[in-house]
Structure formats: structure tokens, C-alpha cells
Amino acid sequence: MKKIKESLKEYFSFSFGKLLTHFNVPKYGCLHVGANIGSEIDVYDEYGIMNVVWVEGYTPFYEELILKINNRSNHYAFNEMISDIQGETVSFKVASNTGSSTIFEPTESWYETFSELSFEKKVAINCSRLDKILTDRFDETFISNLKFAVFDIEGAELKALKSLGNLINNLEYAFVEVSLRRNFHNAPLMMDIDRFFYENSFQRVFLKFGSASGDAMYKRVNKVSSLNRFFVFLQSRIIQGLATVRLTDFIVRLKSVIKSFFLK
């Protein structure tokens, strides 16, 4: 029974640090897009990432991020909103929490899923591409050592990925927030993110999902087999279908019950 409980605890308890260790993510450098207030900073330092580049577009969050970095010389922060279109002006909708602000227009599904949240204001912000930000500020060696990237920008992940241009070829791993429901108008679903990565020789190797969104890890591979691509896209369709009819809500509640009653 003890071993069963330990196995269940390991399965249901997500740890970002353990994920980095499990996949032996390279420690040379990390690009974190959608830094917010830098909640992962201690995880990166404990794991031993040599250099971390933080990108945050909303100035109040950026200012908190700078305070958290607190003169750590291997951390670099930039107050830039990201788009695949250099100079694009977006309307950034600031949510009532620190993690749900977005450049996209939320759908009814978003409002139903996050009924406890609201948008407090809109701010017009000019955007930059990631390839421009990086090449303007760092040399080629530094950029080539950014082997790991995180994208968590509430629906704009695909725009940010495209803005890397050829710099996508430097990455070996990417951890990306993915949408399971149509939470935002004209924003990508998980299948669209999968497709982008497969076209750039990455394979999805991890997925953690909630009711309406999830987090996926992608790994660069020599070749993506057609069979693997088929099964991953099939999985995407099934999970997105479950999310659309709200069955992922039930799965999330079931996980919560298991954790509450069996993992004490």
C-alpha cells in the first residue's frame, strides 16, 4: 500500500524542477517568455541554469520581476511584449489575478471557465519579435546556448514561437502552455502548437492538463515518425474534445479527490 501511495503521489504531484531533472534539460541557458513576476527564479537557480533571459511585456509585472532578480548577474530581464509582427500594437487586457492577462479577446468559454476572474483595464503596447530582442542584445555564442525555453503568455505562445525565426533551431527543449478549449478568439489550440513543433523537428514528450489548458514539453529529435505524429494529433483531438464538452472538468475533480483522500 505504501508503494502504491508513493506512486500515486509522484503521478499526481507536478514539480517543474523535477521535470527539468527528468528530461535532463540543458543548463547552458533558458529563455522565459511571459516571465510575469519571476515565480520560477529559485527553481532555475537550484537546477543550475547558467543564464536566464526573462521577457515580460507588462511594466508593473516587469518591475516586480526586477526586484525578485535582485542583482543576480546571470539573470537578464526585458520589458517587451512579444509578437511575430515587429512593431505591432496590441490591446493588453489586465486580469484581476497575476496570471491570466492576455493580448487576445476572451471567448465565452473563457468567462465560463474563469468566472471568478475579470479584466480590470486595457493597455495599448507595442510589440517586438524575439529574434530582434535577442540579436540586438546578445552575441551569437550567448544566443546559441539558450537551449531551453518557456512560453506562458495566455494564448500568444504561437506568435512568440514564430517570432524566434531561425533561432528556433538553437532550442533543444521547450515548455509551453497550450489551450484545450477555444479560450481566446483567433488563438491557437494545442494541436496548432503540436503542428508548429513537428514542422521544426520537435516531439511532444510530456503533457499536464487541467480543465481548459495545460502545459506541454517538446524535445528536439532527429526525425518525427509519421506514426508518432498521427498518435499525438489523435491524442490532441481527443483531449480537446473532452475539454469542449467539459469532461476534463470531471477529470480534474477526480484527481483532486484522489489527492485529498489517498495521498494524505
C-alpha positions as CSV (number, residue, x, y, z in Angstrom):
1,M,0.0,0.0,0.0
2,K,2.8,2.4,0.8
3,K,4.4,1.9,-2.6
4,I,1.1,2.5,-4.3
5,K,0.6,5.7,-2.4
6,E,4.1,6.9,-3.3
7,S,3.5,6.1,-6.9
8,L,0.2,7.9,-6.9
9,K,1.8,10.9,-5.2
10,E,4.5,11.0,-7.8
11,Y,1.9,10.8,-10.6
12,F,-0.4,13.5,-9.3
13,S,2.2,15.9,-7.9
14,F,3.7,18.1,-10.5
15,S,7.1,19.7,-9.9
16,F,8.7,21.9,-12.5
17,G,12.1,21.3,-11.1
18,K,11.6,17.5,-11.2
19,L,10.5,17.8,-14.8
20,L,13.8,19.6,-15.7
21,T,15.8,16.9,-14.0
22,H,13.7,14.0,-15.5
23,F,14.4,15.2,-19.1
24,N,18.0,16.3,-18.3
25,V,17.2,19.7,-19.8
26,P,20.5,21.5,-20.7
27,K,21.7,24.0,-18.2
28,Y,23.5,26.4,-20.5
29,G,20.7,28.9,-20.8
30,C,17.0,29.5,-20.6
31,L,14.6,31.9,-22.4
32,H,11.4,32.5,-20.4
33,V,8.7,34.4,-22.3
34,G,5.8,35.6,-20.1
35,A,8.0,36.0,-17.1
36,N,5.3,37.6,-15.0
37,I,6.9,38.2,-11.6
38,G,9.5,35.5,-11.9
39,S,8.0,32.8,-9.8
40,E,10.4,30.2,-11.3
41,I,13.6,32.0,-10.4
42,D,14.6,29.8,-7.5
43,V,13.8,26.7,-9.5
44,Y,16.2,27.8,-12.2
45,D,18.9,28.7,-9.7
46,E,18.5,25.4,-7.8
47,Y,18.6,23.4,-11.0
48,G,21.8,25.3,-12.1
49,I,20.7,27.2,-15.2
50,M,23.8,29.3,-16.1
51,N,21.9,32.2,-17.7
52,V,18.2,33.1,-17.7
53,V,16.7,35.6,-20.1
54,W,13.3,36.9,-18.9
55,V,10.8,38.6,-21.2
56,E,7.8,40.4,-19.7
57,G,5.6,42.9,-21.6
58,Y,3.5,44.4,-18.8
59,T,5.5,47.0,-16.9
60,P,4.1,46.5,-13.4
61,F,4.9,42.8,-13.5
62,Y,8.3,43.6,-15.0
63,E,9.1,45.9,-12.1
64,E,8.3,43.1,-9.6
65,L,10.4,40.8,-11.6
66,I,13.4,43.1,-11.4
67,L,13.0,43.3,-7.6
68,K,13.0,39.5,-7.5
69,I,16.1,39.1,-9.6
70,N,17.8,41.4,-7.1
71,N,21.2,41.8,-8.9
72,R,21.6,38.2,-9.8
73,S,24.2,38.6,-12.5
74,N,23.2,35.6,-14.6
75,H,19.6,36.8,-15.0
76,Y,18.6,39.3,-17.7
77,A,15.1,40.9,-17.9
78,F,13.5,42.8,-20.7
79,N,10.2,44.7,-20.7
80,E,9.0,43.7,-24.1
81,M,5.6,42.5,-25.4
82,I,6.1,39.7,-28.0
83,S,4.5,39.3,-31.4
84,D,5.5,37.7,-34.7
85,I,5.0,41.1,-36.2
86,Q,7.6,43.7,-35.3
87,G,6.0,46.9,-34.2
88,E,2.5,45.5,-33.9
89,T,0.4,47.4,-31.3
90,V,-1.8,45.1,-29.2
91,S,-4.5,45.8,-26.6
92,F,-3.3,44.0,-23.4
93,K,-6.1,43.1,-21.1
94,V,-5.0,43.1,-17.5
95,A,-6.7,40.4,-15.5
96,S,-7.7,40.6,-11.8
97,N,-5.1,37.9,-11.0
98,T,-1.4,37.9,-12.0
99,G,-1.5,35.0,-14.4
100,S,-4.4,35.5,-16.9
101,S,-3.7,38.8,-18.7
102,T,-3.7,38.5,-22.4
103,I,-3.4,40.3,-25.8
104,F,-6.4,38.2,-27.2
105,E,-10.1,38.7,-26.9
106,P,-11.5,36.1,-24.5
107,T,-14.4,33.9,-25.6
108,E,-17.5,32.9,-23.7
109,S,-15.7,29.7,-22.8
110,W,-13.0,31.7,-21.0
111,Y,-15.6,33.7,-19.0
112,E,-17.4,30.4,-18.1
113,T,-14.2,28.7,-17.1
114,F,-12.7,31.5,-15.1
115,S,-15.9,33.0,-13.8
116,E,-14.1,34.3,-10.6
117,L,-11.8,36.5,-12.8
118,S,-12.4,39.7,-14.6
119,F,-10.4,42.2,-16.7
120,E,-9.6,45.4,-14.9
121,K,-8.3,47.5,-17.8
122,K,-6.8,47.5,-21.3
123,V,-3.3,48.9,-22.2
124,A,-2.0,49.6,-25.7
125,I,1.5,48.2,-26.0
126,N,3.9,48.0,-29.0
127,C,5.4,44.6,-29.6
128,S,8.8,43.2,-30.7
129,R,10.0,39.9,-32.2
130,L,12.1,37.6,-30.0
131,D,14.8,37.2,-32.7
132,K,15.2,41.0,-32.8
133,I,15.3,41.4,-29.0
134,L,17.9,38.6,-28.6
135,T,20.2,39.6,-31.5
136,D,20.2,43.3,-30.5
137,R,21.3,42.5,-27.0
138,F,23.4,39.3,-27.0
139,D,26.2,37.8,-29.1
140,E,25.9,34.7,-31.2
141,T,27.5,32.4,-28.6
142,F,25.2,33.5,-25.8
143,I,22.1,33.0,-28.0
144,S,23.2,29.6,-29.2
145,N,23.4,28.5,-25.6
146,L,19.7,29.2,-24.9
147,K,18.8,25.6,-25.3
148,F,15.6,25.6,-23.2
149,A,12.6,28.0,-23.5
150,V,9.4,28.5,-21.6
151,F,6.3,30.2,-23.2
152,D,3.4,31.2,-21.0
153,I,1.6,34.1,-22.5
154,E,-2.1,33.2,-22.4
155,G,-2.8,32.3,-26.0
156,A,0.1,34.2,-27.7
157,E,2.5,31.3,-27.5
158,L,2.4,30.5,-31.2
159,K,3.1,34.2,-32.1
160,A,6.1,34.2,-29.8
161,L,7.4,30.9,-31.2
162,K,7.1,32.2,-34.8
163,S,8.9,35.4,-33.7
164,L,12.1,33.4,-33.0
165,G,12.6,32.9,-36.7
166,N,15.7,30.8,-37.3
167,L,16.6,31.0,-33.6
168,I,14.2,28.1,-33.0
169,N,17.0,25.9,-34.3
170,N,19.0,26.6,-31.2
171,L,16.4,25.1,-28.8
172,E,16.6,21.5,-27.6
173,Y,13.5,21.7,-25.3
174,A,10.5,24.0,-24.9
175,F,7.9,24.1,-22.2
176,V,4.7,25.7,-23.5
177,E,1.2,26.5,-22.2
178,V,-1.4,25.0,-24.5
179,S,-5.1,25.7,-24.8
180,L,-7.6,22.8,-24.8
181,R,-10.7,24.9,-25.3
182,R,-11.2,27.9,-27.6
183,N,-10.4,30.3,-24.7
184,F,-9.4,33.2,-27.0
185,H,-10.6,34.4,-30.4
186,N,-8.1,33.6,-33.2
187,A,-5.7,32.0,-30.7
188,P,-4.2,28.5,-31.3
189,L,-5.2,25.2,-29.7
190,M,-2.8,22.5,-28.5
191,M,-3.0,20.9,-32.0
192,D,-1.7,24.1,-33.6
193,I,1.3,24.2,-31.2
194,D,2.0,20.5,-31.8
195,R,2.0,21.1,-35.6
196,F,4.4,24.0,-35.3
197,F,6.9,21.9,-33.3
198,Y,6.6,18.9,-35.5
199,E,7.4,21.1,-38.5
200,N,10.5,22.2,-36.7
201,S,11.7,18.7,-35.6
202,F,10.3,18.6,-32.1
203,Q,8.2,15.9,-30.5
204,R,5.8,16.3,-27.6
205,V,7.1,14.2,-24.7
206,F,5.0,15.4,-21.7
207,L,1.6,16.8,-21.1
208,K,-0.2,18.0,-18.0
209,F,-3.7,19.3,-18.5
210,G,-6.4,21.0,-16.4
211,S,-10.0,21.9,-17.4
212,A,-9.2,24.3,-20.2
213,S,-5.5,24.5,-20.7
214,G,-2.3,22.6,-20.0
215,D,1.5,22.5,-20.2
216,A,3.5,20.5,-22.7
217,M,7.2,19.7,-23.0
218,Y,8.7,19.4,-26.5
219,K,12.0,17.8,-27.3
220,R,14.1,18.2,-30.4
221,V,14.5,14.9,-32.3
222,N,16.4,13.8,-35.4
223,K,13.2,12.6,-37.0
224,V,9.5,12.6,-36.2
225,S,7.9,9.5,-37.4
226,S,4.5,9.7,-39.2
227,L,3.1,7.2,-36.7
228,N,4.1,9.2,-33.7
229,R,2.7,12.4,-35.3
230,F,-0.6,10.6,-36.0
231,F,-1.0,9.4,-32.4
232,V,-0.1,12.7,-30.9
233,F,-2.6,14.6,-33.1
234,L,-5.2,11.9,-32.3
235,Q,-4.5,12.5,-28.6
236,S,-4.8,16.2,-29.1
237,R,-8.2,15.9,-30.7
238,I,-9.5,13.6,-28.0
239,I,-8.3,15.8,-25.1
240,Q,-9.6,18.9,-26.9
241,G,-12.9,17.2,-27.5
242,L,-13.1,16.2,-23.8
243,A,-12.4,19.8,-22.8
244,T,-15.0,21.2,-25.2
245,V,-17.8,19.1,-23.6
246,R,-16.4,19.8,-20.1
247,L,-15.3,16.2,-19.3
248,T,-11.8,17.5,-18.4
249,D,-13.5,19.3,-15.5
250,F,-14.6,15.9,-14.2
251,I,-11.0,14.5,-14.6
252,V,-9.6,17.4,-12.7
253,R,-12.0,17.0,-9.9
254,L,-11.3,13.2,-9.8
255,K,-7.6,13.9,-9.5
256,S,-8.3,16.3,-6.7
257,V,-10.4,13.7,-4.8
258,I,-7.6,11.1,-5.2
259,K,-5.1,13.5,-3.9
260,S,-7.3,14.5,-0.9
261,F,-8.3,11.0,0.2
262,F,-5.4,8.8,-0.8
263,L,-2.3,10.9,-0.7
264,K,-2.6,12.4,2.9
